[in-house]
């Protein structure tokens, strides 16, 4: 194999790896954003449940 072909092959593999890393970073960013939005949604749902039924969950009857 000549040097030019080897150089082209090496550059192609570096490009593929770089593209794969970029896609992985975008997927990780998307997952992080989804997690943050889900956490915020769960906080909003809990606050809404408390406003609709404020007496539920406030006291626990432990008498047997």
C-alpha angles and dihedrals in degrees: 000000000000126000095251093055091045091051092050091048092050092049091049092052091048090051092050091049092048091050091049091051091049092051091048091051091051090050091050092049091050091049091050092051091048091051092050092048092048091051090050091048092051091051090051092049092050091049090049092050090051092050093050097043107019093165095058115097096008097106133033121205107217097168113118 
